[in-house]
Amino acid sequence: MLLLSAKPVVEKLNHEVFLRVKEVTKKLGRAPKLSVILVGNDPASQIYTSKKGEAAVKLGMLHESHHLPASVTPQEVKKLVDRLNEDPTVDGILIQRPLPKSFIEEEVVYWVDPSKDVDAFHPENAGRLVLGLPCFRPCTPHGVMEILDHYGLSVSGKTACVIGRSSIVGKPLGSLLLQRDATVFQCHSKSPDLKKIAASCDFLFVAVGRMGLVGQDYIKKGAVVVDVGIHRNAQGKVVGDVLFDEVKDIAQAITPVPGGVGPMTIAVLMQNTVWSAEKRAVKSMK
């Protein structure tokens, strides 16, 4: 069984981004800049925001965090986003989720300028992804593809089951797999014969947010299993959507939790941010 650890993948990507940051900084006369907006005091969101800032600074980028109270109105946040959209020194804008209930996600996804939408949530980037056009890639799904590439696991001509249909992971991951010539089964909680479908596939991607959902009866012998879920169980241990110990001896390869897909999300966010700066550098030279 091959353990698909993110560590060597992240190290490789970060080294590449570090070199790209140095190059684009020379062209722009400034370092690429990531602006993160955090609303409220959700502990997990505060940790994620801090990690994103640390990663950016470590790679030579600039980072700013706008921490707003949970009582802030959507209109006030929209005004801040508008200002960042207009700021020529800002290359990437990220609105940390989850947001308070007063925010309507169907409206928020339109706020960030598509050219600075390094989370790839804007409908324009989502549409370009489906069409196979150049665009920011959603961080977690693209991170999954980077892991597969690093370990030489090609999905071309293979069957792939994606359990999960969220706009953040499941749907874009299905599009990325299709672009790589996989035959994709996009499954979810209402899919009939879910275990049967999953157990027939060469690749299984689990992104449903249900701790321990997938056991050995979901796995084809020799399949590649990618676990996007992350939870803390009753004993305080970090685990995924897949029962790792039950599956590891059946699978050809599997991502661990923690240390699998999770670290890739921030690595790809850094990729997207420097790419945004590079595009600005090209425009400034015209």
Secondary structure, DSSP 8 states (H G I E B T S, - for coil): -EE--SHHHHHHHHHHHHHHHHHHHHHHTS--EEEEEEES--HHHHHHHHHHHHHHHHTT-EEEEEEE-TT--HHHHHHHHHHHHH-TT--EEEE-S---TTS-HHHHTTTS-GGG-TT--SHHHHHHHHHT-S----HHHHHHHHHHHHTT---TT-EEEEE---TTTHHHHHHHHHHTT-EEEEE-TT-TTHHHHHTT-SEEEE-S--TT-B-GGG--TT-EEEE---EE-TTS-EE-SB-HHHHTTT-SEE--SSSSSHHHHHHHHHHHHHHHHHHHHHHHH-
